[in-house]
Amino acid sequence: MKKILTLFIILGVFAFSDAAMAGNKKKDKKINWSTFEFSDLVKGKVPGPVKKKYSNVKRVYIADLVINQQVFSKYSKTSYGGLSHGSSTARMKANLGGIDFNTYQTAVAQIYDDITQYYIDQGYEIVTEAEVMQTEMYKNRGEGKRIVVANASDVEPVRYGDGGLNKYVSVRPANKLVVYNDAKKDVLTKGGAPWKVYFKLANELNALVVSYEFKTTFVTMDGKGGYFSTSAKVQASPYLSIASGNLTTLAPSKKTTQPTIGGYYQTELLEGNNNGWISPDGFKEIDETESSYYWTGSSSKKVENVLMVNPVPFIEEITTISEGISIALTKQFLEDIK
């Protein structure tokens, strides 16, 4: 019996080792985005009862295309190891450095152009900027302070926070007229969408109105601490991901209230490759403070780091993935409304 048990333990160790190695290999393996099947990740649909309203409209306006780029992150952990309620806290902040957002906006504009061409190839007419500028929604945009029109003059991207732990820059395409509801930035993580703005546009333009949204990170943080812990520790690691690419769609309707004629598509999180975007300059990965069970005081340590990136491969990796997702979302959307 002991021999059998020993054999199972040995096999279990080998199996665990193989699984761990396989996991590491999978993590280290770079994905070839040119052959990656982004369509396998797409979820969502246009509600069945309104598909006809979509299929009868052959005009499209891309109202928004935005990549919400994480530029700041912070994290903390506390240990409570002292006999007299002593504690130690480790805190870390990381900032994104090395990015020229004008270059970033130009790259996002290329995604916009490629999506536009895809719609044209599928037989759709693209609504022009001149048409948008003639709508009442556009002319009266000053009355609704949350309605924003972005164009080539917007060289400073919008910044907003996410629960105080992260800050983002909203990168939109350079030299493109896009319309969005500024209130959306406050409820991004809650799934907010600027329905009322797009509803007006869809009716005035007699066109399908679509918007694309992405959220990407540059760092991830984790830590150890808690009660009866001898130390607090925070570790930050470079981490590029594209989280839940979203496509929101709306068709014209005779209704004058908030519409129910909408479609929503999204994809799962995708991790980017380390294609040379990580720069070794100016980034410390671990911050920790030590505490003893017999220590009666408390301590706190704060470290702020800048993760410098190589901007060309960094932006290229993000926009390559974002474009692949965008085309996959668009393809599924158009197939659903045939």
C-alpha positions as CSV (number, residue, x, y, z in Angstrom):
1,M,0.0,0.0,0.0
2,K,2.9,2.3,0.9
3,K,4.5,1.6,-2.5
4,I,1.3,2.5,-4.3
5,L,0.9,5.7,-2.3
6,T,4.5,6.6,-3.0
7,L,4.0,6.0,-6.7
8,F,0.9,8.3,-6.7
9,I,2.9,11.0,-4.9
10,I,5.7,10.8,-7.4
11,L,3.4,10.8,-10.3
12,G,1.5,13.8,-8.8
13,V,4.8,15.7,-8.4
14,F,5.7,15.0,-12.1
15,A,2.3,16.0,-13.2
16,F,2.4,19.2,-11.2
17,S,5.9,20.0,-12.6
18,D,4.7,19.3,-16.2
19,A,1.7,21.5,-15.7
20,A,3.8,24.3,-14.2
21,M,6.3,24.1,-17.0
22,A,3.5,24.0,-19.6
23,G,2.0,27.1,-17.9
24,N,5.3,28.9,-18.1
25,K,5.8,28.0,-21.7
26,K,2.3,29.2,-22.5
27,K,3.1,32.5,-20.8
28,D,6.4,32.9,-22.5
29,K,5.1,31.9,-25.9
30,K,4.4,34.9,-28.2
31,I,1.1,35.1,-30.1
32,N,1.2,35.7,-33.8
33,W,-1.6,38.3,-34.1
34,S,-1.7,38.1,-37.9
35,T,-3.0,34.5,-37.7
36,F,-4.9,34.8,-34.3
37,E,-8.6,34.1,-34.5
38,F,-10.0,37.2,-32.7
39,S,-13.5,36.1,-33.8
40,D,-13.4,33.2,-31.3
41,L,-13.6,35.7,-28.5
42,V,-16.6,37.7,-29.6
43,K,-19.7,37.6,-27.5
44,G,-23.0,39.6,-27.8
45,K,-25.7,40.2,-30.4
46,V,-28.4,42.5,-31.8
47,P,-31.8,41.6,-30.3
48,G,-33.8,39.5,-32.7
49,P,-36.9,41.6,-32.9
50,V,-35.0,44.6,-34.2
51,K,-32.7,43.0,-36.7
52,K,-34.9,44.1,-39.6
53,K,-34.5,47.8,-38.6
54,Y,-30.7,47.2,-38.8
55,S,-30.8,45.3,-42.1
56,N,-32.8,48.1,-43.8
57,V,-30.1,50.7,-43.1
58,K,-27.0,50.8,-45.2
59,R,-25.3,53.8,-43.8
60,V,-22.9,53.8,-40.9
61,Y,-21.4,56.5,-38.7
62,I,-18.5,55.6,-36.4
63,A,-19.3,57.8,-33.5
64,D,-16.4,56.9,-31.3
65,L,-13.2,54.9,-31.2
66,V,-11.3,55.1,-27.9
67,I,-8.5,53.3,-26.2
68,N,-8.5,54.0,-22.5
69,Q,-4.8,53.7,-21.6
70,Q,-3.8,53.1,-18.0
71,V,-1.2,55.6,-17.1
72,F,-1.1,55.3,-13.2
73,S,-1.6,52.5,-10.7
74,K,-1.3,52.2,-7.0
75,Y,-1.5,49.3,-4.5
76,S,-0.9,48.7,-0.8
77,K,-0.7,45.8,1.7
78,T,-0.5,45.9,5.5
79,S,0.7,43.2,7.9
80,Y,-0.3,43.0,11.5
81,G,2.4,41.1,13.2
82,G,3.1,43.0,16.4
83,L,2.0,42.0,19.9
84,S,0.8,45.5,20.6
85,H,-1.1,45.8,17.3
86,G,2.1,46.8,15.5
87,S,1.8,46.9,11.7
88,S,3.8,47.6,8.6
89,T,2.4,48.8,5.3
90,A,4.0,48.7,1.9
91,R,2.6,51.0,-0.8
92,M,3.6,51.3,-4.4
93,K,2.7,53.7,-7.2
94,A,3.6,53.2,-10.9
95,N,3.4,55.7,-13.7
96,L,3.6,55.1,-17.4
97,G,6.6,56.9,-19.0
98,G,7.9,57.4,-22.5
99,I,4.6,57.7,-24.4
100,D,3.9,60.5,-27.0
101,F,0.2,60.6,-27.1
102,N,0.1,62.5,-30.4
103,T,1.8,59.4,-31.9
104,Y,-0.7,57.2,-30.1
105,Q,-3.6,59.2,-31.6
106,T,-2.2,58.8,-35.1
107,A,-2.0,55.0,-34.6
108,V,-5.6,54.9,-33.4
109,A,-6.6,56.9,-36.5
110,Q,-5.3,54.1,-38.6
111,I,-7.6,51.6,-36.8
112,Y,-10.5,54.0,-37.6
113,D,-9.6,54.1,-41.3
114,D,-9.3,50.3,-41.4
115,I,-12.7,49.8,-39.8
116,T,-14.2,52.4,-42.2
117,Q,-12.8,50.5,-45.1
118,Y,-14.3,47.2,-43.8
119,Y,-17.8,48.7,-43.8
120,I,-17.3,50.1,-47.3
121,D,-16.1,46.6,-48.5
122,Q,-19.3,45.2,-47.1
123,G,-21.4,47.6,-49.1
124,Y,-22.1,50.3,-46.5
125,E,-22.0,54.1,-47.1
126,I,-20.0,56.0,-44.5
127,V,-21.5,59.2,-43.1
128,T,-19.3,62.2,-43.6
129,E,-18.2,64.7,-41.1
130,A,-20.0,67.4,-43.0
131,E,-23.3,65.5,-42.4
132,V,-22.7,65.2,-38.7
133,M,-21.9,68.9,-38.4
134,Q,-25.4,69.6,-39.9
135,T,-27.3,67.7,-37.3
136,E,-29.2,69.4,-34.5
137,M,-27.4,67.3,-32.0
138,Y,-24.1,68.7,-33.2
139,K,-25.3,72.3,-33.4
140,N,-26.8,72.2,-29.9
141,R,-24.0,70.3,-28.3
142,G,-23.1,73.3,-26.1
143,E,-26.4,72.9,-24.4
144,G,-25.5,69.4,-23.2
145,K,-22.2,69.9,-21.4
146,R,-21.5,66.2,-21.4
147,I,-21.7,65.9,-25.2
148,V,-18.2,66.2,-26.6
149,V,-16.9,66.4,-30.1
150,A,-13.3,65.4,-30.6
151,N,-11.2,66.4,-33.7
152,A,-7.6,67.2,-34.7
153,S,-7.4,70.1,-32.2
154,D,-7.8,67.7,-29.2
155,V,-4.1,67.1,-28.6
156,E,-4.6,66.6,-24.8
157,P,-6.4,63.4,-24.2
158,V,-9.1,63.1,-21.4
159,R,-7.9,61.8,-18.1
160,Y,-10.1,60.0,-15.5
161,G,-9.8,57.8,-12.5
162,D,-11.0,54.3,-11.7
163,G,-11.8,53.9,-8.0
164,G,-8.7,55.9,-7.0
165,L,-6.4,52.9,-7.8
166,N,-5.8,53.7,-11.5
167,K,-5.8,56.6,-13.9
168,Y,-6.4,56.5,-17.6
169,V,-5.9,58.6,-20.7
170,S,-8.6,58.3,-23.3
171,V,-6.9,58.2,-26.7
172,R,-9.1,59.0,-29.7
173,P,-8.1,59.1,-33.4
174,A,-6.3,62.2,-34.7
175,N,-8.0,64.2,-37.4
176,K,-11.4,62.3,-37.1
177,L,-14.7,63.8,-36.0
178,V,-16.0,61.6,-33.2
179,V,-18.9,62.3,-30.8
180,Y,-19.3,60.9,-27.4
181,N,-21.0,61.4,-24.0
182,D,-18.5,62.6,-21.5
183,A,-20.5,61.1,-18.7
184,K,-19.4,57.7,-19.9
185,K,-16.0,58.1,-18.4
186,D,-17.5,58.1,-14.9
187,V,-19.3,54.8,-15.4
188,L,-16.9,53.0,-17.7
189,T,-16.3,50.1,-15.3
190,K,-20.1,49.8,-14.7
191,G,-20.9,49.3,-18.4
192,G,-22.2,52.8,-19.1
193,A,-22.9,53.8,-22.7
194,P,-23.9,57.2,-24.3
195,W,-27.3,55.9,-25.6
196,K,-29.0,59.3,-25.7
197,V,-26.3,60.9,-27.8
198,Y,-26.2,58.1,-30.3
199,F,-29.9,57.7,-30.4
200,K,-30.3,61.3,-31.7
201,L,-27.5,60.9,-34.2
202,A,-29.0,57.6,-35.6
203,N,-32.3,59.3,-36.2
204,E,-31.0,62.5,-37.6
205,L,-28.5,60.8,-39.9
206,N,-30.7,57.8,-40.7
207,A,-27.7,55.7,-40.2
208,L,-26.4,52.9,-37.9
209,V,-24.3,54.5,-35.2
210,V,-21.5,52.5,-33.7
211,S,-18.8,53.0,-31.1
212,Y,-15.7,51.0,-30.2
213,E,-14.0,51.1,-26.8
214,F,-10.9,49.4,-25.3
215,K,-9.2,49.5,-21.9
216,T,-5.5,48.6,-21.7
217,T,-3.0,48.2,-18.9
218,F,0.8,48.6,-18.6
219,V,1.3,47.2,-15.1
220,T,-0.2,44.7,-12.6
221,M,0.3,44.7,-8.8
222,D,-0.1,42.1,-6.1
223,G,1.0,41.8,-2.5
224,K,1.1,39.9,0.8
225,G,0.1,40.9,4.3
226,G,-2.7,40.4,6.7
227,Y,-3.0,39.3,10.4
228,F,-0.1,37.4,12.0
229,S,2.1,38.3,9.0
230,T,5.7,39.2,9.6
231,S,6.0,41.5,6.6
232,A,4.0,43.5,4.0
233,K,5.0,43.2,0.4
234,V,3.9,44.7,-2.9
235,Q,5.2,43.5,-6.2
236,A,4.6,45.3,-9.5
237,S,5.2,43.7,-12.9
238,P,5.0,45.0,-16.4
239,Y,1.7,43.7,-17.9
240,L,0.2,44.7,-21.2
241,S,-3.5,43.7,-21.7
242,I,-6.5,44.7,-23.7
243,A,-9.5,44.3,-21.6
244,S,-13.0,43.6,-23.0
245,G,-13.1,45.4,-26.4
246,N,-16.6,46.7,-26.7
247,L,-18.8,47.5,-29.7
248,T,-22.0,49.4,-29.1
249,T,-24.5,49.7,-32.0
250,L,-27.7,51.6,-32.5
251,A,-30.2,51.8,-35.4
252,P,-32.7,54.6,-36.3
253,S,-36.1,54.5,-34.6
254,K,-39.2,56.6,-34.6
255,K,-39.2,56.6,-30.8
256,T,-38.3,59.8,-29.1
257,T,-37.5,58.3,-25.7
258,Q,-34.4,56.3,-24.7
259,P,-34.1,53.6,-27.3
260,T,-34.3,49.8,-26.9
261,I,-32.9,49.3,-30.4
262,G,-29.3,48.6,-29.5
263,G,-26.7,45.9,-29.9
264,Y,-23.7,45.2,-27.7
265,Y,-20.7,43.1,-28.4
266,Q,-17.5,42.5,-26.4
267,T,-14.4,40.3,-26.2
268,E,-12.5,38.7,-23.4
269,L,-9.3,40.1,-22.0
270,L,-6.2,39.5,-24.1
271,E,-2.6,39.6,-22.9
272,G,-0.1,41.3,-25.1
273,N,3.4,39.9,-26.0
274,N,6.6,41.3,-24.7
275,N,7.7,42.5,-28.1
276,G,10.4,44.8,-26.8
277,W,8.0,47.4,-25.3
278,I,9.5,47.1,-21.8
279,S,12.4,49.5,-21.1
280,P,14.7,48.5,-18.2
281,D,15.1,52.2,-17.1
282,G,13.5,53.5,-13.9
283,F,11.3,50.7,-12.6
284,K,11.6,48.8,-9.4
285,E,9.4,45.8,-9.0
286,I,9.2,45.0,-5.3
287,D,8.5,47.2,-2.2
288,E,8.4,45.6,1.2
289,T,8.5,46.5,4.9
290,E,9.4,44.0,7.7
291,S,7.5,43.6,11.0
292,S,8.2,41.4,14.0
293,Y,5.7,39.6,16.2
294,Y,7.5,41.3,19.1
295,W,7.6,44.7,17.5
296,T,5.4,47.2,19.3
297,G,5.5,50.1,16.7
298,S,4.3,50.5,13.2
299,S,5.9,51.5,9.9
300,S,4.9,52.5,6.5
301,K,6.9,52.6,3.2
302,K,5.9,54.4,0.1
303,V,7.6,53.9,-3.3
304,E,6.7,55.6,-6.5
305,N,8.1,54.2,-9.8
306,V,8.0,55.1,-13.4
307,L,7.8,52.3,-15.9
308,M,9.5,53.6,-19.0
309,V,8.3,51.9,-22.2
310,N,9.7,51.8,-25.7
311,P,6.8,53.7,-27.4
312,V,7.0,52.3,-30.9
313,P,6.6,48.5,-29.9
314,F,4.2,49.5,-27.0
315,I,1.8,51.4,-29.2
316,E,2.1,48.8,-32.1
317,E,1.2,45.9,-29.8
318,I,-1.9,47.7,-28.4
319,T,-3.2,48.9,-31.7
320,T,-2.5,45.6,-33.5
321,I,-4.6,43.8,-31.0
322,S,-7.3,46.5,-30.9
323,E,-7.7,46.5,-34.6
324,G,-7.9,42.7,-34.7
325,I,-10.7,42.9,-32.1
326,S,-12.4,45.8,-33.9
327,I,-12.7,43.9,-37.2
328,A,-13.8,40.7,-35.4
329,L,-16.6,42.7,-33.6
330,T,-17.7,44.4,-36.8
331,K,-17.7,41.2,-38.8
332,Q,-19.9,39.5,-36.2
333,F,-22.2,42.5,-36.0
334,L,-22.8,42.6,-39.8
335,E,-23.3,38.9,-40.0
336,D,-26.0,39.1,-37.3
337,I,-28.0,41.8,-39.1
338,K,-28.1,40.2,-42.5
